[in-house]
Amino acid sequence: MASYTLKTGNELKDQRLDKVVHALLNEKVPGGISKSMARKLVMVGAAYLNGSRCRIASKPVFKGSEVRVEYNPEKLRPIQLEFPSLTQKDILFNEGGLIVVNKPANMPTVATLDNARDNLVAALKTLLGKDQYLGIHHRLDAPTSGCILFTLDEKMNAFVAELFRESLIQKEYLAVCKVINPPPAQNWEIKNQLERAEKKRNIYRSTKGEGDFAYSRFELLQKKGDLALIKAMPITGRTHQLRVHLSEQGLPILGDKAYGGPQAQRLLLHAHTLSFRLPDGREVVVEAPIPDEFKRLFGL
């Protein structure tokens, strides 16, 4: 595997990350690479922007930014995959170049370094047509189910980017937690900094140092024995934010082995609703059906 680094100047300022990756590798790799391969490199996590891994192909790169790419052509060989079929019932909202999909549990949002693993983007393109444009603005952890928003029209990218940048999209999750410590109140919030706990593993923890600011709100909906159904509202969008906050509160999510959760068939974390305003000012609240595992435990 080769590693290539570029510091952006005037010629590449304000370009999308995948276009910068294409420009970098087209110059460095014998024979160059295609634009679709550059985009896939970003999606599988091979691109780093200012030292942090970035999987968002449309992420703008400003002048003076450092872009590094770990290039391994073996990871990009073409393969035929059979994806689980999404159906029209999995499309929760589709209007004006925006689409919200109900992601199945245990499916990555985008392609991973494991080429044999299914992913939501590929499954959605199977449903909508392989040439359909899909703009990726956020992700759900692979084991998490529920609402995820894409753009179907490049003209909507700036609008959606602003929604996320200005925290104008509200997300509500449902989590089934083991009660080790009782919730501190009916409603509570956590504000702290998060950092990667282990360099070689995607595990996070709170820190009193210089981590990334993370802010979550919680509400206890039901309690049944030593289980609790909790509504979780991330105000910021840090990796594993809700999982870390609940675990460190003494409320690990069922199925979350990484953060001390009891064994379960799946991670019982579900992105239940997504709320935002359309460009014409209309308020949209999109709701993903509650999974059967949640219904069985709490009679929902």
Steps between C-alpha positions, in 0.01 A plus 500: 500500500627846406426827680474829311465849650409835347464852645232684303582825329295744292442249220308258725352727767128453578488177299322183619722249680454231233612745230814586698571128548456448126739784420759370749496137388463577130842663526664243731359162394631353172218513248288721727165407655137561408275752675278217624803326653601824675149526642512138619835558670337776706195284578705203621698718741831526314505883496607729786426872518733693732590176679144369553339225296218641285250284309289787359587536130332841475690649797648837391879532523629848571831655401787381718329176600699176506353201318657156546390184318591139581488333159468124470372394156427148629224644720335657195482207263159472332278233652139391461295531815151381574339767717202453724204650321358825621139558398283806460379459859857575613476843334358720775515834317580597140443858387687788343830319460503367859442141604483339845550125527442251781842336533498135611703407807851361444541655154773765451381826348781505243752255358765378746849360449332158497380486140279199570286690750165645399435872540198729493616723214541203265168348608324832444653537155375151418150625582521844336734423211877465495546842336298683764704768675514463880651774716616374840481751786491282812519134596368257754725245670464167319307330786257794538171503308269779395479837324781619277486790254658519152481754218388383156593831335842664531328839515363405843844426652566856619152520659542173691859583598370821659226308688767283662749782552241717676346207694167551322437126474360338814557128557324283756616147576350220704738293711436196721746513788606281789448695825823471697459848647151656503453798265579822689157647415206460261683737267873569505785611279870429464762745374863393485793429268554168325825348378606176337578255781715262296700602196441178310133459590198719434421537871439833674484635855444828682806705588590806702760580236463648154247266343207584273206671671198268526151594619205260542156524659310202640151413621392188689189370321442165675665278757439126516701304756865574436434634148422856396361643177671833446449776245840637402554829317854575377555875470849448359589209273816337636590141421327258743382801702174352634659162565781654707275739691252230597766245589691744721171595668458135603243432227678292233291420192399138450717334237779760532797276576745785441356701789400235751148425379341160572484248216209544260408404146589851382595842635171637634554854376258637240494840325126545547433850363671764288358855496597789272360787294478488121625796292139626476477512882283193554588292807557131430503228765602161362445193716655154459278215624595366843686166459339180627770450767396826669130411477549158658686642798274797571167418336520798266 
